[in-house]
């Protein structure tokens, strides 16, 4: 009986390396309708053209991808509905931590929001003093550590300033009254004192309280001994930034106007240019364009110390 011939074994194909996993798609752009429903950012300036994205629109699109990025990369989710994490409640107030955070005061204001957005673009660690923690967390997610409390409570102010290397104060609100600022390396104060001093008649009466707060803030900052940058701006306007240049001449702030977006940009650009004592300058929107803020501030700091 003839043996049945077995088929020759099939040659094994070489094992192909597994194809690399495709990177996750970029987060979708946020539409104007979606942004208008955001609880905190309803006052952010929109661009004039549908085909143009303003400075804040681009940053908001960046933030809008936050929830998806957290799911993709395992970053922590938002805080619970009460707005306070359990670990944060039990955290001792005397723990030392690296001073790498920037504290933004009056974070609920329109200009405060724009400063926060500019800091997010710079990938800074941000702490913000706000009135509504939950709304702010829903708007900014884990990009911002929100602080809610009474500034007259020393334990709260100590906690708010823990780990803070610099403070940006975008409004004349009397924040610096009776505060222990030990350890803070730089203060950036956005002041409209020139506007209040230049007003007259009924407007001067209406601005009298704001003028006193602005004067006190500047006095406290100057007396603190902490390196500080005081930016005296023109009358603040809710207009798109980046469209006009600047005017740094003496008296410009009292007579001129200033885009809030541009003012927020200058505050953030000033952070890393720390003067030896104090740098004070006036600014309003004008015709002079700048692309290298680092070089501009370096020259200003050098002039202030010479």
C-alpha positions as CSV (number, residue, x, y, z in Angstrom):
1,X,0.0,0.0,0.0
2,X,1.5,3.3,-1.1
3,X,2.0,5.8,1.6
4,X,0.0,9.0,1.3
5,X,2.3,11.9,0.5
6,X,2.0,14.8,3.0
7,X,2.1,18.4,1.7
8,X,5.2,20.3,2.2
9,X,5.0,22.7,5.2
10,X,4.2,26.2,4.3
11,X,7.1,28.6,4.9
12,X,6.6,30.9,7.8
13,X,6.4,34.5,6.9
14,X,8.7,36.8,9.0
15,X,6.7,38.5,11.8
16,X,6.0,42.1,11.0
17,X,6.5,44.6,13.8
18,X,3.2,46.0,15.1
19,X,2.3,49.3,13.5
20,X,2.6,52.2,15.9
21,X,-0.6,53.3,17.5
22,X,-1.9,56.4,15.8
23,X,-1.8,59.5,17.9
24,X,-5.2,60.7,19.1
25,X,-6.8,63.2,16.9
26,X,-6.6,66.8,17.9
27,X,-9.5,68.1,20.0
28,X,-12.2,69.7,17.9
29,X,-12.4,73.4,17.7
30,X,-14.9,75.1,20.0
31,X,-17.7,76.7,18.2
32,X,-19.0,80.2,19.1
33,X,-22.2,78.8,20.4
34,X,-20.5,76.3,22.7
35,X,-18.2,79.0,24.0
36,X,-21.1,81.3,24.7
37,X,-22.5,78.8,27.1
38,X,-19.3,78.6,29.1
39,X,-20.2,79.7,32.7
40,X,-17.3,82.0,33.3
41,X,-16.0,83.1,29.9
42,X,-19.1,84.7,28.5
43,X,-17.4,88.1,28.4
44,X,-14.4,87.2,26.3
45,X,-14.0,89.3,23.2
46,X,-14.9,87.5,19.9
47,X,-13.1,88.0,16.6
48,X,-14.6,90.3,14.0
49,X,-14.5,87.7,11.2
50,X,-15.8,84.1,11.1
51,X,-12.6,83.1,9.3
52,X,-10.3,84.7,11.9
53,X,-9.7,83.4,15.3
54,X,-8.8,86.0,17.9
55,X,-6.0,85.5,20.5
56,X,-8.5,84.4,23.2
57,X,-10.5,82.2,20.7
58,X,-7.3,80.2,20.0
59,X,-6.5,79.7,23.6
60,X,-10.1,78.8,24.3
61,X,-9.9,76.1,21.6
62,X,-6.8,74.9,23.3
63,X,-8.6,74.6,26.6
64,X,-11.7,73.1,25.1
65,X,-9.7,69.9,24.4
66,X,-9.0,69.5,28.1
67,X,-11.6,66.9,29.0
68,X,-10.5,64.7,26.0
69,X,-6.8,65.1,26.8
70,X,-7.5,64.1,30.4
71,X,-9.2,60.9,29.2
72,X,-6.5,60.1,26.6
73,X,-3.5,60.6,29.0
74,X,-5.0,59.8,32.3
75,X,-4.8,63.3,33.8
76,X,-6.9,63.9,36.9
77,X,-10.5,64.8,36.3
78,X,-12.3,68.0,37.4
79,X,-13.0,68.5,41.1
80,X,-16.3,67.1,42.5
81,X,-19.5,69.2,42.4
82,X,-18.8,70.9,45.7
83,X,-15.6,72.2,44.1
84,X,-13.2,70.9,46.8
85,X,-11.1,67.8,46.6
86,X,-11.0,65.7,49.8
87,X,-7.2,65.8,49.9
88,X,-7.3,69.6,49.6
89,X,-9.6,69.9,52.7
90,X,-7.2,67.9,54.8
91,X,-4.0,69.5,53.5
92,X,-2.0,71.2,56.2
93,X,-1.4,74.9,55.6
94,X,2.2,74.8,56.7
95,X,3.5,72.5,54.0
96,X,6.4,74.0,52.0
97,X,6.3,73.5,48.2
98,X,8.3,74.8,45.3
99,X,7.6,78.5,44.5
100,X,6.7,78.0,40.8
101,X,3.1,79.3,40.7
102,X,1.7,82.6,39.5
103,X,-1.2,84.0,41.5
104,X,-3.8,86.0,39.6
105,X,-6.1,88.1,41.8
106,X,-9.6,89.0,40.8
107,X,-9.7,86.0,38.5
108,X,-13.5,86.4,37.9
109,X,-13.1,89.7,36.1
110,X,-12.8,89.9,32.3
111,X,-9.2,91.1,32.4
112,X,-8.4,88.5,35.0
113,X,-9.7,85.8,32.7
114,X,-7.6,87.1,29.9
115,X,-4.5,87.0,32.1
116,X,-5.3,83.4,33.0
117,X,-5.7,82.4,29.4
118,X,-2.3,84.0,28.5
119,X,-0.7,82.1,31.4
120,X,-2.2,78.8,30.2
121,X,-0.7,79.4,26.8
122,X,2.7,79.9,28.6
123,X,2.1,76.6,30.4
124,X,2.5,78.3,33.8
125,X,1.3,76.8,37.0
126,X,-1.7,79.1,37.9
127,X,-3.5,79.9,41.1
128,X,-6.4,82.3,41.0
129,X,-8.5,84.1,43.5
130,X,-12.1,83.8,42.5
131,X,-15.6,84.2,44.0
132,X,-17.2,81.1,42.3
133,X,-14.9,78.1,42.4
134,X,-17.3,75.7,40.6
135,X,-17.9,77.9,37.6
136,X,-14.2,78.6,37.3
137,X,-13.3,74.9,37.5
138,X,-15.9,74.2,34.8
139,X,-14.4,76.9,32.6
140,X,-10.7,76.2,33.0
141,X,-10.6,72.6,34.4
142,X,-7.3,71.5,36.0
143,X,-5.3,74.3,34.3
144,X,-6.1,76.6,37.2
145,X,-6.1,76.0,41.0
146,X,-9.0,78.2,42.2
147,X,-8.9,79.8,45.6
148,X,-12.1,81.1,47.4
149,X,-12.0,82.7,50.8
150,X,-11.8,85.8,52.9
151,X,-8.6,87.8,52.4
152,X,-8.9,89.0,56.0
153,X,-8.4,85.4,57.1
154,X,-4.6,85.0,57.6
155,X,-4.8,81.2,57.3
156,X,-6.5,81.5,53.9
157,X,-4.0,84.1,52.6
158,X,-1.2,81.9,53.7
159,X,-2.6,79.0,51.8
160,X,-3.3,81.2,48.7
161,X,0.3,82.4,48.7
162,X,1.9,79.0,49.3
163,X,4.1,78.1,46.4
164,X,3.6,81.4,44.7
165,X,6.6,83.0,43.0
166,X,4.8,85.9,41.4
167,X,1.5,87.8,41.7
168,X,-0.4,89.5,38.8
169,X,-3.0,91.9,40.1
170,X,-5.0,93.0,37.0
171,X,-7.4,95.3,38.9
172,X,-7.3,98.1,41.5
173,X,-9.1,96.2,44.2
174,X,-7.1,96.8,47.3
175,X,-5.6,93.3,47.3
176,X,-2.3,94.1,48.8
177,X,-3.6,95.6,52.0
178,X,-2.1,94.0,55.2
179,X,-0.7,90.9,53.4
180,X,2.4,89.0,54.3
181,X,4.1,88.6,50.9
182,X,7.3,86.9,52.2
183,X,8.8,84.7,49.6
184,X,7.1,86.4,46.6
185,X,9.7,87.2,44.0
186,X,7.9,89.6,41.7
187,X,4.6,91.6,41.7
188,X,3.0,92.8,38.5
189,X,0.4,95.4,39.1
190,X,-1.9,96.6,36.4
191,X,-2.9,100.1,37.5
192,X,-5.3,102.7,36.1
193,X,-4.2,105.4,38.5
194,X,-3.2,107.7,35.6
195,X,-6.8,107.4,34.2
196,X,-8.3,108.2,37.6
197,X,-6.0,111.2,38.2
198,X,-6.7,112.6,34.7
199,X,-10.5,112.5,35.0
200,X,-12.5,115.6,36.0
201,X,-16.0,116.7,36.9
202,X,-18.6,114.0,37.6
203,X,-16.2,111.3,36.3
204,X,-13.6,112.2,39.0
205,X,-16.3,111.9,41.7
206,X,-17.4,108.5,40.4
207,X,-13.7,107.3,40.3
208,X,-12.7,108.7,43.7
209,X,-13.0,105.3,45.5
210,X,-11.2,103.5,42.7
211,X,-8.5,106.2,42.7
212,X,-7.9,105.6,46.5
213,X,-7.7,101.9,46.0
214,X,-5.2,102.3,43.1
215,X,-3.1,104.8,45.1
216,X,-3.0,102.4,48.1
217,X,-2.1,99.4,46.0
218,X,0.8,101.2,44.4
219,X,2.0,102.5,47.8
220,X,1.9,99.1,49.4
221,X,3.7,97.5,46.5
222,X,6.4,100.1,46.5
223,X,6.8,99.8,50.3
224,X,7.0,96.0,50.2
225,X,10.6,95.8,49.0
226,X,9.6,93.1,46.6
227,X,10.7,93.6,42.9
228,X,7.7,94.9,41.2
229,X,6.4,96.1,37.8
230,X,3.7,98.7,37.8
231,X,1.9,99.0,34.4
232,X,-0.2,102.2,34.2
233,X,-2.5,101.7,31.3
234,X,-5.0,103.8,29.5
235,X,-8.7,103.4,29.8
236,X,-9.4,99.7,29.4
237,X,-11.5,98.7,26.4
238,X,-13.1,95.3,25.5
239,X,-11.6,95.3,22.0
240,X,-9.6,92.6,20.2
241,X,-5.9,92.6,21.0
242,X,-3.0,92.4,18.6
243,X,-4.6,94.8,16.1
244,X,-2.8,98.0,17.2
245,X,0.6,98.9,18.4
246,X,1.5,100.7,21.6
247,X,2.4,104.1,23.0
248,X,4.8,104.3,25.9
249,X,5.3,108.0,26.1
250,X,4.7,109.9,29.3
251,X,1.0,111.0,29.6
252,X,-0.2,108.3,27.2
253,X,-2.1,106.4,29.9
254,X,-4.1,109.5,31.0
255,X,-5.4,110.3,27.5
256,X,-5.3,107.0,25.7
257,X,-7.2,103.7,25.5
258,X,-6.0,100.1,26.0
259,X,-7.3,96.8,24.8
260,X,-7.8,94.4,27.7
261,X,-6.3,91.6,25.7
262,X,-3.2,93.6,25.0
263,X,-2.9,94.6,28.7
264,X,-3.2,91.0,29.7
265,X,-0.4,90.1,27.3
266,X,1.9,92.8,28.7
267,X,1.3,91.6,32.3
268,X,2.3,88.0,31.4
269,X,5.3,89.1,29.3
270,X,6.6,91.1,32.2
271,X,6.7,88.1,34.6
272,X,10.2,86.9,33.8
273,X,11.8,90.3,33.5
274,X,12.3,91.0,37.2
275,X,13.7,94.5,38.1
276,X,16.0,95.0,41.0
277,X,13.5,97.3,42.7
278,X,10.6,98.7,40.7
279,X,9.8,99.3,37.1
280,X,7.0,101.8,36.4
281,X,5.8,102.7,32.9
282,X,2.7,104.0,31.1
283,X,1.1,102.4,28.1
284,X,-1.8,102.8,25.8
285,X,-2.6,101.5,22.3
286,X,-0.7,103.4,19.6
287,X,1.3,102.9,16.5
288,X,4.5,101.3,17.8
289,X,4.6,97.6,17.1
290,X,6.6,95.0,19.2
291,X,7.5,91.4,18.5
292,X,10.2,90.8,21.1
293,X,8.8,91.6,24.5
294,X,11.7,89.9,26.2
295,X,14.2,92.3,24.7
296,X,11.9,95.3,25.3
297,X,11.6,94.5,29.0
298,X,15.3,93.7,29.3
299,X,16.1,97.2,28.0
300,X,13.5,98.8,30.3
301,X,14.9,97.0,33.4
302,X,18.4,98.0,32.4
303,X,17.4,101.6,32.1
304,X,15.5,101.6,35.4
305,X,18.6,100.3,37.3
306,X,21.1,102.6,35.6
